[in-house]
Amino acid sequence: MSTCVLVAGASGYIGKHIVQHLINKSYSVIGQVRTEEKGDRLKSLLNSPNFKYVVIEDAEEKGAFDKLFKEHPEIQIVIDSASPLPIGTNYEKRLIKRTAKGVKAILKSIEDHAPNVKRVVLTSSVAACMNAEQAQDPNFIVDEHKWNPDKHSAGKNNAKSAYFYAKANAEREAWEYMKKKRHFTLSTILPGFTFGPQCFDEDISDIFDTSIEMIRNIFDLHQADPVPDEKGLFVDVRDVAQAHIDAFEKDEAQGKRLIMASEDFSGQEIIDILHKNYPSVTTQLPTGHPNKDYANLKFDNHETMEILNIPCRSLESSIKDEYDQYLRTHGIIS
């Protein structure tokens, strides 16, 4: 009998890739989704006897996962890839508190009702290692030991600061919970901006994630538009999915924060990649200032790479795969 893995947030951008990777490795997967419609759609796309889903609409509520764990004692691994997006402008209530509540809720349910769970992997973000200002500072070096230094008040009135603080706050809650002896271990995955194709072409019209929205907006630019002033650290979604699996499979990954970043990026660099590789179909895009305005942001994730040893895809490779999917699903190429 194959090992059973619960993936919370299974219908999300990263979640789907994780589920597909797990099925390809012959794991049995239970996916938590928020609606039956999303569950049915994912089940149809995967078309695998090794996948089933459970609907938990409000996964952030205390006890939300209790029934699931009671009914499925076969679960041995939990991957929590769910990531609440801001609802409205009350960032403290709808993002910061909601994200932390979700992390505490699932860990408490595992502790109380899932004695067979041995390893838990939580999707955090590289944003947990810095604040919004540090994320734009070319002299700041991100590594696995740094934390967002902001106080709680920093995230109350600004969406970007709220997102950065929410990620750090939720991950801190998880590690604080693990200070007492538990029957399971914890690893956290901290991706940068996550690019790359959707798991299925049928998902191309869906926007679940700010990273996808950023790239889609660049793909849809017109010649007279300015090149977006975006920059950050990049990683491909398929490498992020693999990291989640390695994080529970490898003993040395237990109790670790694992930063997934391949290189830095800027909006200009993405535009340059598109013009270089697709000259016949990118005439409608702006050119900006080619080969200028690159990000020059720094990171040091050698500890993560020593543990996971994942040959991460390049920005150019990831953007090409994502743009190929975009062109294919829009009928521009076959």
C-alpha positions in Angstrom: 0.0 0.0 0.0 1.4 3.4 -1.0 2.1 6.2 1.5 -0.8 8.6 1.8 -0.2 12.3 1.6 -2.6 15.1 2.4 -2.2 18.2 0.4 -4.0 21.2 1.8 -4.6 23.8 -0.9 -4.6 21.1 -3.6 -6.4 23.2 -6.2 -3.9 26.1 -6.0 -1.1 26.9 -8.5 1.6 25.3 -6.4 -0.8 22.7 -4.9 -1.7 21.2 -8.3 2.0 20.7 -9.2 2.7 19.1 -5.9 -0.2 16.7 -6.3 0.9 15.8 -9.9 4.5 15.2 -8.7 3.2 13.0 -5.9 1.0 10.9 -8.2 3.9 10.5 -10.6 5.9 9.1 -7.7 3.1 6.6 -6.9 2.0 8.3 -3.7 -1.7 8.1 -2.6 -3.0 11.7 -2.4 -5.9 13.3 -0.6 -6.4 16.9 -1.7 -8.2 19.4 0.5 -10.1 21.9 -1.6 -12.6 24.7 -0.7 -15.4 23.6 -3.1 -16.8 20.5 -4.7 -16.5 22.1 -8.1 -12.7 22.6 -7.6 -12.4 19.0 -6.4 -14.3 17.5 -9.3 -12.3 19.5 -11.8 -9.0 18.5 -10.3 -10.0 14.9 -10.1 -11.0 15.0 -13.8 -7.7 16.6 -14.8 -5.5 14.2 -12.9 -7.5 11.2 -14.0 -5.8 9.0 -11.4 -7.1 6.3 -9.0 -4.5 7.5 -6.5 -6.3 10.9 -6.0 -9.4 11.8 -4.0 -10.4 15.0 -2.5 -12.1 16.4 0.6 -14.0 19.7 0.8 -13.1 22.0 3.7 -14.5 25.4 2.9 -13.0 27.4 5.7 -9.6 25.7 6.3 -8.5 28.5 8.7 -11.1 27.7 11.3 -10.1 25.9 14.5 -10.9 22.2 14.2 -11.5 22.4 10.4 -9.3 19.3 9.7 -10.4 17.2 12.8 -13.0 15.2 10.9 -10.7 14.6 7.9 -7.9 13.2 10.1 -10.4 11.1 12.1 -11.8 9.5 8.9 -8.4 9.0 7.2 -5.9 7.5 9.7 -3.9 6.3 6.7 -2.5 9.8 6.2 1.2 9.8 7.1 2.5 13.0 5.4 0.8 16.5 5.4 1.7 19.2 3.0 0.0 22.6 3.7 0.3 24.6 0.5 -2.8 26.7 1.1 -2.2 30.4 1.0 -5.1 32.8 1.8 -5.2 35.9 -0.4 -6.2 39.3 0.9 -10.0 39.8 1.1 -11.0 43.5 1.1 -8.8 46.0 2.8 -8.8 44.8 6.4 -5.4 43.2 6.0 -5.0 42.5 9.7 -8.2 40.4 10.0 -8.4 39.0 6.5 -4.8 38.2 5.8 -2.5 38.4 8.8 -4.7 36.8 11.4 -6.4 34.4 8.8 -3.0 33.0 7.6 -1.7 32.4 11.2 -5.0 30.8 12.2 -4.9 28.4 9.3 -1.4 27.2 10.2 -2.2 26.8 13.9 -5.5 25.0 13.1 -4.0 22.3 10.9 -1.0 21.7 13.3 -3.4 21.3 16.3 -5.6 18.9 14.3 -2.6 16.8 13.4 -1.4 16.7 17.0 -4.9 15.7 18.4 -6.3 13.5 15.7 -3.5 12.3 13.3 -1.2 10.0 15.3 0.2 8.4 12.1 1.4 11.6 10.6 5.2 11.7 10.8 6.2 14.7 8.7 4.6 18.0 7.9 5.7 20.4 5.2 4.4 24.0 5.2 4.6 26.4 2.3 5.8 29.7 3.6 7.5 32.4 1.4 10.9 34.1 1.1 8.9 37.1 2.2 9.1 35.7 5.7 12.8 36.4 5.6 12.6 40.1 4.9 10.3 43.1 4.7 9.1 45.0 1.7 12.0 47.5 1.8 14.7 44.8 2.2 13.2 43.0 -0.8 14.2 45.9 -3.0 17.6 46.5 -1.4 20.5 45.2 -3.6 22.8 45.2 -0.5 20.5 42.9 1.5 21.3 39.2 1.4 18.5 36.7 2.0 19.3 33.5 3.7 17.6 30.7 5.7 18.3 32.3 9.1 16.8 35.8 8.5 13.3 36.9 9.5 11.1 39.8 8.5 11.9 42.4 11.1 8.6 44.3 10.9 6.4 44.8 13.9 2.7 43.8 13.7 1.6 47.4 12.9 3.6 47.4 9.7 1.1 45.2 7.9 -2.2 46.9 8.9 -2.6 49.4 6.1 -0.5 48.3 3.2 -1.2 45.2 1.1 2.5 44.4 0.3 3.7 44.9 3.8 0.7 42.9 5.1 1.6 40.0 2.8 5.3 40.0 3.9 4.3 40.2 7.6 1.6 37.6 7.3 4.0 35.1 5.9 6.6 35.7 8.6 3.9 35.7 11.4 2.4 32.4 10.2 5.7 30.6 9.9 6.8 31.9 13.3 3.6 30.5 14.8 4.4 27.1 13.2 7.9 27.0 14.6 6.7 28.2 18.0 4.2 25.3 18.0 7.0 22.9 17.3 9.0 24.0 20.4 7.1 21.4 22.4 7.7 17.8 21.5 5.3 16.6 18.8 4.9 13.2 17.1 5.8 14.8 13.8 8.5 16.9 12.3 8.2 20.2 10.4 9.9 21.6 7.4 9.0 24.9 5.7 9.5 25.8 2.0 10.1 29.5 1.3 9.8 30.2 -2.4 10.6 33.4 -4.2 8.2 34.7 -6.9 7.0 31.5 -8.4 6.8 31.4 -12.2 6.3 28.6 -14.8 3.4 26.9 -16.6 0.1 26.0 -15.0 -0.1 22.2 -14.2 -2.8 21.9 -16.9 -3.5 23.9 -20.0 -7.1 24.1 -18.9 -6.1 26.3 -16.0 -4.5 29.0 -18.1 -7.4 31.4 -17.5 -7.3 31.0 -13.8 -5.4 33.5 -11.6 -4.7 32.1 -8.1 -1.5 33.8 -7.3 0.1 37.3 -7.5 3.1 35.8 -9.3 0.9 34.4 -12.1 -0.9 37.7 -12.4 2.4 39.6 -12.7 3.6 37.5 -15.6 0.2 37.5 -17.3 0.1 41.3 -17.1 3.5 41.4 -18.8 2.4 39.0 -21.5 -0.6 41.2 -22.2 1.3 44.5 -22.5 1.1 46.8 -25.6 3.9 48.6 -27.3 3.2 51.9 -25.8 2.9 50.6 -22.2 5.8 51.1 -19.8 7.7 48.0 -18.7 6.5 47.1 -15.1 9.0 48.1 -12.4 8.9 44.6 -10.9 11.9 42.8 -9.3 12.5 40.0 -6.9 13.8 36.5 -6.5 12.5 33.8 -8.8 11.9 30.1 -8.7 10.0 27.7 -11.1 6.8 26.2 -9.8 7.9 22.7 -10.7 11.1 23.0 -8.6 9.0 24.3 -5.7 6.7 21.2 -6.0 9.8 18.9 -6.0 11.1 20.7 -3.0 8.0 19.9 -1.0 8.4 16.2 -1.7 12.1 16.2 -1.0 11.4 18.0 2.3 9.5 15.0 3.7 11.5 12.3 2.0 14.9 13.5 3.2 15.8 13.1 6.9 18.2 16.0 6.8 15.4 18.4 5.7 13.5 17.8 9.0 13.3 20.9 11.2 14.7 23.2 8.4 13.7 26.3 6.7 14.4 25.8 2.9 14.6 28.8 0.6 13.7 28.1 -3.0 15.2 30.7 -5.3 17.0 30.2 -8.6 18.0 33.8 -9.5 16.8 37.4 -9.4 14.6 38.9 -12.0 13.2 42.2 -13.2 10.3 43.1 -15.5 12.8 44.3 -18.1 14.6 41.0 -18.0 11.4 39.1 -18.7 10.6 41.4 -21.6 14.1 40.9 -23.0 13.6 37.1 -22.8 10.3 37.3 -24.7 11.8 39.4 -27.5 14.9 37.2 -27.8 13.0 34.0 -28.0 9.7 35.0 -29.8 10.6 37.9 -32.2 7.7 37.1 -34.5 5.0 37.2 -31.9 6.2 39.9 -29.5 6.1 42.9 -31.8 3.1 44.2 -29.8 5.2 44.2 -26.5 7.2 47.2 -25.3 10.9 47.1 -25.5 11.8 49.3 -22.6 15.5 49.6 -22.1 17.0 46.2 -23.2 19.7 44.7 -21.0 19.2 47.4 -18.4 17.3 47.7 -15.1 18.2 44.2 -13.9 17.4 43.5 -10.3 20.8 42.7 -8.8 19.2 41.2 -5.7 21.2 38.8 -3.5 20.4 35.6 -1.8 22.3 32.7 -0.2 20.4 29.4 -0.1 23.4 27.1 -0.2 22.2 25.2 2.9 18.9 24.5 1.2 20.6 23.3 -2.0 23.0 21.0 -0.1 20.0 19.3 1.5 17.6 19.2 -1.5 20.1 19.2 -4.4 17.5 20.3 -6.9 18.9 21.6 -10.3 16.6 24.6 -10.4 15.4 25.9 -13.8 16.6 29.2 -15.1 14.4 32.3 -15.4 14.7 32.1 -19.2 13.6 28.4 -19.3 10.7 29.0 -17.0 9.4 32.1 -18.8 9.7 30.2 -22.2 7.6 27.3 -20.9 5.0 29.6 -19.4 4.8 31.7 -22.6 4.6 28.6 -24.8 1.6 27.6 -22.8 0.1 31.0 -23.1 0.6 31.1 -26.9 -0.7 27.6 -27.2 -3.9 28.1 -25.2 -4.6 31.4 -27.1 -4.3 29.6 -30.5 -1.2 31.5 -31.5 1.0 28.4 -31.8 0.0 24.7 -31.9 
